Amino acid sequence: MKLRLSGSLALIVSFSIPLAWCEDVQGWTRDLSGDSTIAPVYSESAPDMSAPDEGKSYMDKNAMYFELFGQGILYSINYERAVTSDIRLRIGFSAWSWGSGFAKSELTAFPVILNYLPGESDSRLELGLGLIPALGEGWGGSNIVGTATIGYRYQPRDNEWLFRIGITPLFTFKRAIPWIGLSTGGTF
């Protein structure tokens, strides 16, 4: 007796009997191990074990999105991965410059944030803490800035799209800078 899983559950019962006993029986297939036997195959459908899109209680595990302002100051491009159903790790990239000539400054930032999204609905509160390592000038002498997120996230379970808006303050050793962010992107 064999048990095989593929898509839906199928139970395969196999045994060999002489071919002469049931040459005219429909539904029987030849046993590959010999010419003189056949093996009946019985299958019983079982419920699909994969979660349907409309009923899943989790968000997609990966997200890519563009954030205007937020932890990248002017903008950032971000990748996010679910660690658990409520915890997500975000890694971003932002590079920009301002000024001209001798007064030109450049900044490249890499936001790294751990977000907590309680609940299981399409609309969620988003709370996060993280660090923004930076290369270049512009952070008041510091190369690492702290950050937080207090926001709203809309990510429908039956769609591969997300929207985020929130307060994203920045922290240095000397001061806190209030800031906001607006994001949209895709999930997979």
N, C-alpha and C positions, 0 to 999 in steps of 0.2 A: 504494500500500500504506500502511495506517495502523496505528499501535500505540496502543492505548488502555489505561490503567490505571484500574481502579475496583474496590476491594475485593480481588478476586483478579485476577490478570493475564489479560487476554483479548487475543488476537491477532486483529485484524480485517483480512481480506484482501478488497479490494473491486475489482471490475472490471466493466465494462459489456459486455453482448453483446446483440444484437437479441432482442427478445421472441419473435419467431417461431421462433427456434432451440430454445427450451426452455419452451414454455408449460405442459407437464404435469409439470415437474420440481418435486418437493417440496423444501422447505428454502430456496427462493430468495425474496428479498424485492424489492419494487420499488425502483429507484433514484430518489431524490427529485429528481434533476436533470432527468428527462425521463420521458415516458410510454412510450416504445418500448423501454426497456432495463430489465433487472433486474440486481440485484447480489447475488451469493451472499455469505453471511456465515459464516465458519468461526471457531470459537473453541476454544481449547485451555486447559483449566484448569491453573493453576499453583499451587504451594503458597502459602498465605496468608502474606504478608510481615509481618503484625503479630504481636507476641510474645504467646503465650497467657498467661493469668493464672498458671497453675500452673508455668510454666517461666521466667518473667521473672527476670532476675538483678539487678534493681534495686528499690528501694522507691519508693512513690508520691512525686511531686515536692513535694506540699504536705501540711502537717499543721496541725491546730488542736487544742490541748489545754489542759486545766486542770492546773495544778501546785499541789499543797499544799506549803506551806513553800517550799523552793528559793530561786531568785533573786528572787522577789517578797517574801521574808521570811515572810509569812503565806500568801499565795496569789498566783498570776498566771494570766492568760489569754494564751496564746501562739499566734503564727503562725510556721510554719517553712517554708522553701523550700530545695529542693536546689539547690546551686550546681554540684556534680558528683555522681557516684554515692556518693562518700565524704564530701563536705563539705556542711554545712547551715548556713544563716543563720537565726537565731531572733530574733524581736522580740516582746516581751511588754509587758503592762500590769498594774499593781497599784496600787490606791488604798485606803488604810485610815487609821483614826485610833484613838487611845487616850487615856485620861484623860477628864476632864470639867471643865466650867467654865473657870476661868482656867488650869488645868494641862493643857488639851486640846492634843494635838499631832496633826498630819496629815502623811501622806506619800503621794506619788504617784511610782511608780518605773516605769522603762521598760527592762527587761533587754534587752541586745543581745549575743548570744553567737554565736560561730562554733564549730560542733561538727564533730568528725572521727569518723566511724563506719567503722572498717576492716572488711573482709570483705564477704561477700555472703549470709550466712545470715539467718534470721528473728531470731535472737538476736545482738546485737552489743555490743561495748564502745563506750562513748560518752565521748569526751574533748573538753572545750571550754574556751575562754577568752573572756572578754567584759568588758563594762562595764555598770554600772547607773547611768545618770543619774537623779537624784532631785530632786523639788521638795518643799519643806517641811522640817520639822525631823526629826531622828532618826538622822542618819548621823554624829553627833559633829562637826558643823561642815563636813563634806565634802559636796559635791553630786554627786560621782562616786565610785563604789565599784567595785573590781575583783572579778571572780568567776572561778571555774573549775568544771568539771564532770568528775567521774570516776564513771561509772555504767554501768548495764546498760539496754539497750533491747530490747524485744521488739516487733517489727512484722511480723506475718505477711504474706507477699506475696499470699496469696489472700483477704485480709480487709482491711477499711478501718478498722482499729483499731490503736492502739499503747498500750504501757505502758512507763513509764520509772521508774527508781529510781536515786538516786545521791547522792554526797557533793558538796555545792555550797558550798564555803567562800567567804566574803566577805573582801575585803582593803581596808583603809584604809592611809593612810601610817603609822599608829601601831600597827596590830595586824591579826591574822588571826582571823576568827570561824568556827569549824567549824559547818557547817549541812548539812541533808539535804533532799532533795526527792523527791516522789512525783507522777507525772503519768499521766494517761490522756486519750485523745481519739481523734479520727478523722483519716484520711488521704484524700487525693484527688489 
